[in-house]
Amino acid sequence: MSIYLIEILPVFLLWQLRKYKVKSIKNTSNGKVFYLCCCFLIFGMTMALRKYTVGTDAATYYRMYQNIAQASSLTQALKVSQIPSAIVYVGMHYCITRIVYFPQLGMFVNSLVIAVGFFEFIKRKSKDYCLSCVLFIGLTLFYESMNGTRQFMAISLAINAFAILEKDRKNYKGWLLFVLAIGIHNTIITFALSYLGVVIAKRCKNIRKIHFISTLVSVCGAMLFTAGVQIIVRIFPYYEMYVNGKNPAQVFASSGKGRIAILYLILFVVLTAASLLVGKKSKPDGMEAYHFGCTFCLVMGMIFSKNVLMSRILWPFLTLLVVYLPNLLKQCLNIKNRRLLYGISLCLPLAYSMLHLIEDKSGIVPYIPFWQK
């Protein structure tokens, strides 16, 4: 577990790099971007160099990569992978294994997609790289990425797609990224709900109204979700196994301790307070479209806090907080209140992530490099 604790130090210590300019042969880079690059280089290498036993689902994907490598065609690769809907994921690894085969290469490629995707998203949208990196760790996204690897690959593409489409819904690059994300993990299609944030932001004049409407829609959504699942089960009886206890992944079962509700509750209070402290006519640097996704995540997370499956579905929405919360806090008018909210946003997630590590929720403790037997 020590490696994860040590990794937190560079996030704070390397922040001094923001003061400097980094010169290369072609151009001069911002010190903040170099800082972010260093952080995600550390995160990415930690993910890439781990043994297949590090991460609850890591062994499954490791064996899947080996099966894909032995397949004689893409059709057979889709069959042996047992995830025919993930045609992009299987196709990518099938092409790689046609060129070169190295057992650890699959882990490396998966980690590269996640690290580059999150790096690009934070670089593009965050105004506080340090707090964003802390939230990436503190909200356990870094740790869970070594557990639900394929889902996080899809998330890394989908969040960048959203960053493009919320500005221009006709941009083909954004749609291409989202389609590729669905081809990696089809549950990412639920993230399309985040586009409601764009609609709400256009109709409301300030953050306070956006927050109120987002909360109201999220609560109503939680009630409609329960009814909607029952309707879907009646129309498609196949999915009844997800509500009748026959499948380990149950939509309404209390499969967790629900402690994450405390984290979500306090973050919701922080989000609410920050929304009230922002000037009535102020908007956080054009990021208001992200507010609904964050609110939806926190409200649904509290209501379904004991359900592990729902927590996994909410991961892409939780990712929006990594960039939106730091930006919103910077818009708070009262400096003392801003510092208080900043301190809570910094310390609470880190404390929660330490508990997450101690209980080894993601199956990543102890950390073992791939070359160690």
C-alpha positions in Angstrom: 0.0 0.0 0.0 3.0 2.3 0.5 3.4 3.0 -3.2 -0.1 4.6 -3.3 0.7 6.7 -0.3 4.0 7.8 -1.8 2.3 8.8 -5.1 0.3 11.4 -3.3 3.4 13.4 -2.4 4.5 14.3 -6.0 1.0 15.7 -6.5 1.8 18.4 -3.9 5.6 18.6 -4.2 5.7 18.9 -8.0 3.1 21.7 -7.9 6.0 24.2 -7.7 6.7 23.4 -11.4 3.8 25.6 -12.3 6.0 28.6 -11.8 8.4 27.6 -14.6 8.4 27.5 -18.3 9.6 24.2 -19.9 11.5 24.7 -23.1 11.7 22.0 -25.9 13.1 22.0 -29.4 9.9 23.3 -31.0 8.2 25.4 -28.4 7.9 26.5 -24.7 5.4 24.7 -22.5 3.5 26.0 -19.5 4.8 24.7 -16.2 1.3 23.7 -15.2 1.0 21.4 -18.2 4.4 19.9 -17.4 3.3 19.3 -13.8 0.1 17.5 -15.0 2.2 15.5 -17.4 4.5 14.3 -14.6 1.5 13.4 -12.4 -0.2 11.3 -15.0 3.1 9.7 -16.1 3.4 8.4 -12.5 -0.3 7.3 -12.5 0.0 5.7 -15.9 3.2 3.8 -15.1 1.7 2.5 -11.9 -1.2 1.1 -13.8 0.8 -0.3 -16.6 3.5 -2.0 -14.6 1.3 -3.8 -12.2 0.9 -7.6 -12.1 -2.4 -9.0 -13.4 -3.3 -9.9 -9.8 -3.5 -6.2 -8.9 -7.1 -5.1 -9.4 -10.3 -7.2 -9.0 -11.0 -7.5 -12.7 -7.4 -7.3 -13.9 -6.9 -11.1 -14.1 -10.0 -11.4 -16.2 -8.7 -8.9 -18.8 -5.3 -10.5 -18.7 -6.7 -13.9 -19.6 -8.9 -12.3 -22.2 -5.9 -10.7 -23.9 -4.2 -14.1 -24.1 -7.4 -15.6 -25.6 -7.7 -12.8 -28.1 -4.0 -13.3 -29.1 -4.7 -17.0 -29.8 -7.7 -16.3 -32.0 -7.4 -16.8 -35.7 -9.9 -14.1 -36.7 -11.7 -11.1 -35.3 -14.9 -13.1 -35.2 -13.3 -15.8 -33.1 -11.6 -13.1 -30.9 -15.1 -11.6 -30.2 -16.4 -15.1 -29.3 -13.5 -16.1 -27.0 -13.5 -12.7 -25.3 -17.1 -13.3 -24.2 -17.8 -9.6 -24.7 -19.0 -9.4 -28.3 -20.5 -5.9 -27.7 -17.0 -4.5 -27.0 -15.9 -4.7 -30.6 -13.6 -1.7 -30.3 -11.8 -3.1 -27.2 -11.5 -6.6 -28.7 -10.6 -5.3 -32.1 -7.8 -3.1 -30.7 -6.2 -5.9 -28.9 -6.7 -8.3 -31.8 -4.8 -5.9 -34.1 -2.0 -5.4 -31.5 -1.4 -9.1 -31.1 -1.1 -9.5 -34.8 1.9 -7.2 -34.7 3.6 -8.3 -31.5 2.6 -10.4 -28.5 3.8 -9.7 -25.0 1.5 -10.6 -22.1 2.0 -7.3 -20.3 1.3 -5.3 -23.4 -2.4 -5.5 -23.0 -2.2 -4.0 -19.5 0.2 -1.3 -20.8 -2.2 -0.2 -23.7 -5.2 -0.2 -21.4 -3.4 2.0 -18.9 -2.1 4.3 -21.7 -5.6 5.0 -22.9 -6.9 5.8 -19.4 -3.9 8.0 -18.5 -3.8 10.0 -21.7 -7.6 10.4 -21.7 -7.8 11.8 -18.2 -4.7 13.9 -18.7 -6.2 15.5 -21.8 -9.6 16.1 -20.1 -8.0 17.8 -17.0 -5.6 19.8 -19.2 -8.5 21.0 -21.4 -11.1 21.9 -18.7 -9.6 22.3 -15.2 -8.4 25.6 -13.8 -6.6 24.0 -10.8 -4.6 21.0 -11.9 -3.4 20.2 -8.3 -6.9 19.9 -6.9 -8.0 17.9 -9.9 -5.2 15.4 -9.4 -6.1 15.2 -5.7 -9.7 14.5 -6.6 -8.6 11.9 -9.2 -7.0 10.0 -6.3 -9.3 11.0 -3.5 -12.5 10.0 -5.3 -10.8 6.7 -5.8 -11.0 7.0 -9.6 -7.3 6.2 -9.9 -7.7 3.1 -7.8 -10.9 1.9 -9.4 -9.3 2.4 -12.9 -7.1 -0.6 -12.0 -10.2 -2.5 -11.1 -12.8 -1.6 -13.8 -10.2 -1.1 -16.5 -12.4 -1.5 -19.5 -15.0 0.9 -18.1 -12.4 3.5 -17.4 -11.0 3.3 -20.9 -14.5 4.1 -22.1 -14.8 6.9 -19.6 -11.6 8.5 -20.6 -12.9 8.7 -24.2 -16.5 9.7 -23.2 -15.5 12.6 -21.0 -13.4 14.1 -23.8 -16.3 13.6 -26.1 -18.5 15.5 -23.7 -15.9 18.3 -23.5 -16.2 18.7 -27.3 -20.0 18.1 -27.7 -21.1 20.5 -25.0 -19.5 23.3 -27.0 -20.5 22.0 -30.5 -22.9 19.1 -30.7 -22.3 18.7 -34.4 -18.6 18.1 -34.0 -17.8 14.7 -35.6 -14.7 14.2 -33.4 -16.9 14.3 -30.2 -19.3 11.8 -31.7 -16.5 9.5 -32.9 -15.0 9.4 -29.4 -18.4 8.6 -27.9 -19.0 5.8 -30.4 -15.6 4.4 -29.7 -16.3 4.6 -25.9 -19.5 2.6 -26.4 -17.5 0.0 -28.4 -15.3 -0.4 -25.4 -17.9 -0.6 -22.7 -21.6 -0.2 -23.6 -22.7 1.0 -20.1 -21.1 4.3 -21.0 -24.2 5.1 -23.0 -25.8 6.1 -19.7 -23.4 9.1 -19.7 -25.5 10.6 -22.5 -27.7 11.9 -19.6 -25.0 14.4 -18.8 -26.0 16.4 -21.9 -29.1 17.5 -20.0 -26.6 19.8 -18.3 -26.1 21.6 -21.6 -29.9 22.1 -22.0 -30.4 23.2 -18.4 -27.4 25.7 -18.6 -28.9 27.3 -21.7 -32.3 27.9 -20.1 -31.0 29.2 -16.7 -29.3 32.5 -16.1 -27.2 31.7 -13.1 -25.6 28.9 -11.1 -28.1 29.0 -8.3 -31.0 28.2 -10.7 -28.9 25.6 -12.4 -28.2 23.9 -9.1 -31.8 24.0 -8.0 -33.1 22.5 -11.2 -30.3 20.0 -11.5 -31.1 18.7 -7.9 -34.9 18.6 -8.7 -34.3 16.7 -11.9 -31.9 14.3 -10.2 -34.3 13.4 -7.4 -37.2 12.9 -9.9 -34.8 10.8 -12.0 -34.0 8.5 -9.1 -37.8 7.9 -8.6 -38.4 7.4 -12.3 -35.3 5.0 -12.5 -36.9 2.6 -10.1 -40.2 2.5 -12.0 -38.3 2.4 -15.3 -36.3 -0.7 -14.4 -39.5 -2.5 -13.5 -41.0 -1.6 -16.9 -37.9 -2.8 -18.8 -37.9 -6.1 -16.9 -41.5 -6.7 -17.9 -40.8 -5.9 -21.6 -37.5 -7.8 -21.6 -37.7 -10.7 -19.2 -34.0 -11.6 -19.8 -33.0 -8.7 -17.5 -35.1 -10.0 -14.6 -31.9 -11.7 -13.3 -30.6 -8.2 -12.3 -33.5 -7.6 -9.9 -34.5 -11.1 -8.7 -31.2 -12.0 -7.0 -30.1 -14.6 -9.6 -27.2 -12.5 -10.8 -24.4 -11.1 -8.5 -24.9 -7.6 -10.0 -28.3 -6.5 -8.6 -29.8 -3.1 -9.5 -31.6 -2.6 -6.1 -29.7 -4.9 -3.8 -27.7 -3.6 -0.8 -24.4 -5.0 -1.9 -22.2 -2.5 -0.1 -22.0 -0.7 3.2 -23.3 2.6 1.9 -20.5 4.6 3.6 -19.9 6.4 0.3 -23.2 8.3 1.0 -21.3 10.4 3.6 -18.7 11.4 1.0 -21.4 12.2 -1.5 -23.5 14.1 1.1 -20.6 16.4 2.1 -19.6 16.9 -1.5 -23.2 17.9 -2.3 -23.1 20.4 0.6 -19.8 21.8 -0.8 -21.4 22.0 -4.3 -24.5 23.7 -2.9 -22.5 26.2 -0.8 -20.2 27.0 -3.7 -23.2 27.6 -6.0 -24.7 30.0 -3.4 -21.4 31.8 -2.9 -20.9 32.4 -6.6 -22.2 35.8 -7.8 -25.8 35.8 -9.0 -24.8 36.7 -12.5 -21.6 34.8 -12.5 -20.9 31.6 -14.4 -17.8 29.4 -13.8 -15.9 30.0 -17.0 -18.5 28.4 -19.3 -18.4 25.2 -17.3 -22.1 25.4 -16.2 -23.0 22.5 -18.4 -21.1 20.2 -16.1 -23.2 21.1 -13.1 -26.1 18.7 -13.8 -23.8 15.7 -14.3 -22.1 16.4 -10.9 -25.4 16.9 -9.1 -26.9 13.8 -10.7 -24.0 11.7 -9.5 -24.1 13.0 -5.9 -27.9 12.7 -5.6 -28.1 9.2 -7.2 -25.0 8.2 -5.2 -26.6 9.0 -1.9 -29.9 7.3 -2.8 -28.3 4.2 -4.1 -25.2 4.3 -1.9 -25.4 0.6 -0.9 -25.5 -0.6 -4.5 -22.1 -1.4 -6.0 -23.5 -1.8 -9.5 -25.0 1.7 -9.4 -21.8 3.1 -8.0 -20.0 1.8 -11.1 -22.6 3.3 -13.4 -22.0 6.7 -11.8 -18.2 6.6 -12.3 -18.3 8.8 -15.5 -20.5 11.4 -13.8 -18.2 11.4 -10.8 -15.3 12.2 -13.1 -16.9 15.5 -14.0 -16.3 16.7 -10.4 -12.6 16.4 -11.0 -12.6 19.4 -13.2 -15.9 21.2 -12.3 -15.5 21.5 -8.5 -12.1 23.3 -8.7 -13.4 25.7 -11.3 -16.6 26.4 -9.3 -14.6 27.1 -6.1 -12.5 29.6 -7.9 -15.7 31.6 -8.6 -16.6 31.9 -4.9 -16.6 35.6 -3.9 -15.9 35.2 -0.2 -12.2 34.3 0.2 -12.6 32.7 3.7 -15.5 30.6 2.6 -13.7 29.6 -0.5 -10.7 28.4 1.5 -12.9 26.4 3.8 -14.7 24.7 0.9 -11.3 24.1 -0.8 -9.9 22.5 2.4 -12.9 20.2 2.7 -12.7 19.3 -1.0 -9.0 18.5 -0.5 -8.9 16.6 2.8 -12.2 14.7 2.8 -11.6 12.7 -0.5 -8.1 11.9 0.6 -9.3 10.6 3.9 -11.9 8.5 2.2 -9.4 7.1 -0.3 -7.1 6.0 2.6 -10.0 4.1 4.1 -10.7 2.6 0.6 -7.1 1.4 0.4 -7.0 0.0 3.9 -10.1 -2.1 3.2 -8.7 -2.9 -0.3 -12.0 -2.2 -2.0 -10.5 -2.4 -5.5 -8.3 -5.4 -5.0 -5.1 -3.4 -5.6 -3.3 -4.1 -2.2 -0.6 -5.2 -2.1 0.9 -3.6 -5.3 3.0 -6.1 -7.2 5.0 -5.2 -10.3 4.5 -7.6 -13.2 8.1 -8.9 -13.2 7.8 -10.1 -9.5 6.7 -13.6 -8.9 
